[in-house]
C-alpha cells in the first residue's frame, strides 16, 4: 500500500514527490518517457519574485532560498519597454512588478537593438533570474528517490477507482493501491479528477507559443535581460546564444501535445519587431506549451473539499517553475497538518475549498 500516489511528472508532481517522500511512501506516475515533457520542459523559466497574483508572489518568496541552495539560478534581469500608446498598461505593469524607471540610453546600453523611434519609456529590475529547469526537475527527482520515492515513466493512467482503503489506480498493465492521490497532471488535471469521480474544477489549458531566432544583428545576447512588452503581449529572452521570442498567446485549447500556430507566432514576432531595429529574417525553431489555469487564475493547492484523500496540485499557469519549492512545501504542510510559513490569506486563496 502506497501512502501517496502522484499523477504527473512535471515540475508540480516531481516537487511534490520530493516533499512528500519525507512523510511516507510515494510513487509518481508520468505518462511520457521523461519528466517535464510538456509545459515544464517548454518554459521561459524566469524567477521574478513580483510576477503573479499575491498568493503566487507569496509562494515565489518562499521559494527563493531553495533555488539559491539548489544552485538553479543565474543572473538575467527584467526590462519592460513601452510607447506613448501603451502608457497605461506600462504604468500598471511597472507598479505591479515594482520596476525602476530607467532612461532610454540606459535601456539601450543593455539591449542595443531597442528602437528609440518607437519606444519612449523603460523600466528595469535587476533581481530577476534564469532558472535551470532541467537542473531543478532533476534536483527534486533526486530528493524524492533518496527518500525512497519511486518515479515511474511511460505509465499513463487509464482508470481510478475508490476503495475502502483509498484508491486503486491502473497505469498500463500495473495497478497501484494508495491511501491518497495527488493530482499534478498539468493540462489533464480535470481529466484525472473525472476519472476518480471527483468534481472537476474547470481548468483551462492555454497555448503559449515560442520561436527561437538567431542573435539579432550578430550581437552577443548572453547578458541581455528578459524583455517584455506592456500588458505582456510579447516577450523576448536570451537562450543558448540565440533569442526566444513569444507572442505571449493564451488561446484556450484542450489537453494535448501542443505545437505553435504559425499565424499567432507571426503576429507576435511583428509586435516584437515594432520595438527593435533588427528584423526577424528566419526561425531556428518553434514550439508551444500549455499553461493551465484555474477559473480565477490562481494555483490550486490542497485537499479536495468533498474528497479529502484526493489532493490538488494544479493550475500552475506560467508560475510553476519559480513557485514550485514554496508550493510543494505548502502542499506537504497541508497534508501533514503542520504549520506553514505561507500567510493564512494566501493559503485560503490557493485552497480548492474556494470552489465549493
N, C-alpha and C positions, 0 to 999 in steps of 0.2 A: 504494500500500500504506500503510495507516494503522498507526502504531505501536500505539496503544491505542484500542479501541472500548469506550465506556462505555454500558451499557444501564441507563437510569433517570435521570430528571431531577429527582428530589427533592434534598434537601439532601445526601444521601450522594453522588449522582452528580455534582452540579454542583460540590461542593467537591473531589471527586477530579479533575474536569476542570481546575479551577484549578491544582492542584498538579502534575498530570501533564503539562499542556501546556507546562510549563517544561522537560520532559525530552525531548519528542518530539512527533510529530503525534498529535492527539487528536480524535476525533469522538464526540459524545454523542448518543444516540438516546432520545427521550422519546415515548411513545405518545400522550400527551394534547396539547392545543393550547397548553399553557403549562407552564413549570417549576413544581414544587412543588404540583401539582394535588391529590394525595391526602394522605397523612399530613403531609407537610411544610407544607402550606397550612392545616392544621386543628389546629395545635399550640398548647398553652397557653404554650409558649415562655418558660421561666424559666431564667436562668443561676444555678444554685445549685451551687457547686463540690463540695459534700459529698454530692450526691444521686447515688446509684447504687452499684454494686459497686466494689471497689478499683481494678480496671482502668479502669472508667469515670471514676472520680474522677481518676485519672492523666491521662486524656485531657482532662477538664474543666480541670485545672490548666494543661495545655499549650495550652489554647485561649484562656485569659483575655486575654493580651496582644493576640492577633489581634482579638478582639471589641472591645477598647478602641481599637485603632488604626483599625478599620473603623467605629467610632462606631455600633455596633449595640445598645449597652446603655443603659438608663435606670433610675433608682433604683426599686426596688419593695419589697424586704424580704419576709420569710417568717415567718409565725406558725403555730405548732402549738397547738391547744386540745384539752382533754380533760376527762374526768369521772372520778369515783371508779371507775366500772365499766370504764374504758379505761386504768387507771393503768399496767398492764404494757406495753401497746403504746405508750402515750405515752412512757414512760421509754426504751423501746428506740429509738423514733424520735428522741427528744431527744439520746440519746447518739450514735447513728449519724451524725446531721447536725450535731452539735456546736452545738446551740442553747442560748442562755442563758435560764434561768428568769426570768420576769417576773411581777409581781403582776397580779391581776385589774384593779385600777384602771389600771395601765399598759397592759394589753391593751385595755380599753375606751376609753382615750384615743385609741388608734389606730383601733379599729373599734367605734364606739359602739353597734352593734346586737347585740353579744355578750350572750347571756343568762346572767347570773351565777347564775341559779337552777339551771341545769344544768351549766354549765362551772365547774370549780373549780381549773383549772391552765392555764398558758400558757407558751410558750417562744418565743423570737424570735431571728432572725438578720438583721441589717441588710444584710449583704453578699450580697444576692440581687437579681437584676436582670431586668427585662423585656428580651427580645430582639426587635428589629425583624426579623421573619422575612423579609419581602419584601426589605428592605434587604440582609440577609445573603445571600440567594439571588442577588440581582442583583449584589452585590459580587463573589461568586465567579464568576458568569457573565461579568462584565466582565473579570476577571483572565484567565479562560480565553480569551476572544476576543482580548484584547490580545496574548496569547502564541501566537496562530494557531489556537487551538482552534475547532472547528466544533460548533455546537449545533443539532440538528435536531428540531423538534417534529412532532407528527402522524405519527410514524414507529413504529408498533407492530411489534415483531419477530415474525416468523412462522416463521422457520427459521434454524437454526445448524448449519453443517457444518464438520467438521475437515478441514483441507487440509495439504499438505506444508509450507506456509509459515506456517500459523497457523489462521485461521478465515475462513469466508465466512458473512456474516450477511445475511439477507433481511429488509427492512423496507419494507412497501408494495411499490411497483414497483421499488425500488432494491436493489442488492446492495453490500455493503461487504466488502473484504478487509482483514484486520487481523492483526497478529502476536500481539496479546494482547486478551483480553476482560476488562473489569472489570464484575462483576455487582453492580449497585447498584439492583436493580429492586424494592426495598421488599418488599411483601407477595408479590410474584411471583418472588422470587429462586430458590426451588426449581423453579418452572416453567421459568425460564430455564436453570437447571442441567440439568434433564432434557432440554430441547430440545438442549442442547450435548453430551449423552451423558456428563455429569458427575454423579456421585452426589449427589443432594440431601442436605442436612444435617438436615432435619427442622424447618424454621422453622414457627412458628405465628403467623398474624395474630390479634391480639386487638382486639376492638372497644372503642373509648373514645368515650363519648357526651358531648355538651356542650349546655347550654342557656344562652342569654343572657336575663337578666331585667332589668327596669328597676332603676335605682339604688334600693336598699331605703330606704323612708321618705323618699325625695327627697333623701337625703344626697349630698354631693359625695364620690364614692368614689375620686377620682383618686389620692389619696395613701395609700389603704389598702394594706396588704401583702397578698400572697397568703396565703390561709387554708387550712390542712389539718386534717382530722380524723385521729386516730391510726390507724395501720395503712393510711393513705391510702385510706380508704373513702368519702371525698368531698373535694372542694376547691372553692374559690371564688377568683376573681381579677378585679380591675377590668379593664374593656376598653371603651374609647371611650365613657366616661360611663355605662356600664352595668356589670353584673356577670355574668361567666361562672361557672356552677356545673356541676360534673361529678360523677356518681356514682362516678367512678374505676372504671368497669366494665372488666373484662378477659375478655370472653367470646370463646372460641375460635371462629373462623369461617374462611371461605375467602377468597382474594383477590377483592375486588370493590370497587365504588364504594360505600362504607359509608354507612349512614344510621342515625339514632338509633332505639332501641327505646323506645317511649313508656312501657311499664311500668318498664323499668330506669331511665329518666330520672326517673319519678315517685318511685321508691323512693330514688334518690339525693337528689332535692330534699327529700324528707322527712327524710333524715339531716342535711342541711344545716339545715333549718328547726328541728330539735331543739336547735340550738346558738345560735339567734339569736331576736331579739324581733319581727322583721318577717316575716310570712308571704309566700310566693310567690303572687301573685294572677294573674300572666299571664306568658307567654313572649314574648320578642321574636323569637326564632329558636331552632332546634335543629339539630344536625348530629352527625356521628360521623366518626372516622378509624380507621385500622388501625395499631396499634403492633405491629411484627413482632419476635418474639424467637426466638433460638436455643434449643435444648433446655435449656441451662444459664443462660439469661437474660443472657448476656454477648455483647457485639458480636463479630463475626467479621471480621477484617481480615487479608488476606494471600493468598498463592498457595495454590491447592488442592494438597494433598499428593500427589495422583496426577497431576493435570494442571496443571503449574506455569504454563502460559500462560492459565489461567483463574483470575482473581483475585476473591476475595470481598470485598465492602464492604457488609456486611449486618447485620441484627439490631440496628438502632439503637434499637428499642423506643421508650421515651419520652425518650431521651437524645440524639437525633440533632442537634438544633439547637445545644445548648450544647457538645457534644463535637466537632462537625464540623471546626473548624480543626485540633485535635490529631489527630483520627482520619485526616483526609485527608493530613496531613503524614507521619504514620506510614506510611500506605499508600505514599506516594511514596518514602519512605526504604527500605521493604521491597522495592519494585520495583527501585529504583536500586542497592540494596545498600550504602547509606550509613548512617552511624551515626545512631541516633535518640536524642532526649532523653527518650524514654519508658523506664522501667526494664525490665530483662530479664524480671522476673516478670510484669509486665503484658503485655508483648509475647507471652509464652508463653500467657497466659490468653486473649488475643484471637485467637490463631492458629487457622486451620482445621485444623491438624495435630492438635489435641486430639480431633477426631472420627475420626481414622484408626484 
